[in-house]
């Protein structure tokens, strides 16, 4: 995988001075080339099983934290029934 700086140089950013980049159309073409390189690099990324495992764990952690925040909200506001907490958690998926 290429670094951002490598892709920027490949797109042509390393070859010009600030004055040379002053042309809006030229600058736009450089950015378009850079975006194309970043997209291609992202599309070619290969995820290993560990990448997917880490991704799934991060989603589960975010979900646990969101549920805990719902429980915190109800406990701070004297809504201490589990039915209220469960309903609020389920409602998150409907929004």
C-alpha positions as CSV (number, residue, x, y, z in Angstrom):
1,X,0.0,0.0,0.0
2,X,1.3,3.4,-1.0
3,X,1.6,6.3,1.5
4,X,-0.3,9.5,1.1
5,X,2.9,11.3,0.3
6,X,3.8,8.8,-2.4
7,X,0.4,9.2,-4.0
8,X,0.6,13.0,-3.8
9,X,4.0,12.9,-5.6
10,X,2.7,10.5,-8.2
11,X,-0.3,12.8,-8.8
12,X,2.2,15.6,-9.5
13,X,2.2,17.7,-6.4
14,X,5.9,17.4,-5.8
15,X,6.9,18.9,-9.1
16,X,5.5,22.4,-8.6
17,X,6.1,25.6,-6.6
18,X,3.3,27.4,-4.9
19,X,3.2,29.9,-7.8
20,X,2.8,27.1,-10.3
21,X,-0.1,25.7,-8.4
22,X,-2.0,29.0,-8.5
23,X,-4.0,28.1,-11.6
24,X,-7.3,26.8,-10.4
25,X,-7.8,24.4,-13.3
26,X,-4.3,23.0,-12.9
27,X,-4.7,22.5,-9.2
28,X,-8.1,20.8,-9.8
29,X,-6.5,18.4,-12.2
30,X,-3.8,17.5,-9.6
31,X,-6.4,16.9,-7.0
32,X,-8.5,14.7,-9.4
33,X,-5.4,12.6,-10.1
34,X,-4.6,12.4,-6.4
35,X,-8.2,11.3,-5.6
36,X,-8.1,8.6,-8.3
37,X,-4.9,7.2,-6.8
38,X,-6.3,7.2,-3.3
39,X,-9.5,5.5,-4.5
40,X,-7.5,2.9,-6.4
41,X,-5.3,2.2,-3.4
42,X,-8.3,1.8,-1.1
43,X,-10.0,-0.6,-3.6
44,X,-6.9,-2.7,-3.8
45,X,-6.5,-3.1,0.0
46,X,-6.7,-6.7,1.1
47,X,-8.3,-7.3,4.4
48,X,-7.1,-10.3,6.4
49,X,-9.2,-12.2,8.8
50,X,-7.5,-10.2,11.6
51,X,-8.7,-6.9,9.9
52,X,-12.3,-8.2,9.9
53,X,-12.0,-9.5,13.5
54,X,-10.7,-6.1,14.7
55,X,-13.5,-4.3,12.7
56,X,-16.2,-6.5,14.2
57,X,-14.8,-6.0,17.7
58,X,-14.8,-2.2,17.2
59,X,-18.4,-2.3,16.1
60,X,-19.4,-4.5,19.1
61,X,-17.5,-2.1,21.5
62,X,-19.3,0.9,20.0
63,X,-22.6,-0.8,20.4
64,X,-21.9,-1.8,24.0
65,X,-20.9,1.8,24.8
66,X,-24.1,3.2,23.2
67,X,-26.2,0.8,25.2
68,X,-24.3,1.8,28.4
69,X,-25.0,5.5,27.6
70,X,-28.7,4.7,27.3
71,X,-28.7,3.0,30.7
72,X,-26.7,5.9,32.2
73,X,-29.3,8.3,30.9
74,X,-32.2,6.4,32.4
75,X,-30.5,5.9,35.7
76,X,-29.6,9.6,36.0
77,X,-33.2,10.6,35.3
78,X,-34.9,8.1,37.7
79,X,-36.1,5.9,34.9
80,X,-34.8,2.8,36.4
81,X,-37.0,0.1,34.9
82,X,-35.3,-2.3,32.5
83,X,-38.3,-2.1,30.2
84,X,-37.5,1.6,29.6
85,X,-33.9,0.9,29.0
86,X,-34.6,-2.0,26.6
87,X,-37.1,0.1,24.7
88,X,-34.6,2.9,24.3
89,X,-31.9,0.6,23.1
90,X,-34.3,-1.0,20.5
91,X,-35.4,2.4,19.4
92,X,-31.9,3.3,18.4
93,X,-32.1,0.8,15.6
94,X,-35.3,2.4,14.3
95,X,-33.9,5.9,14.0
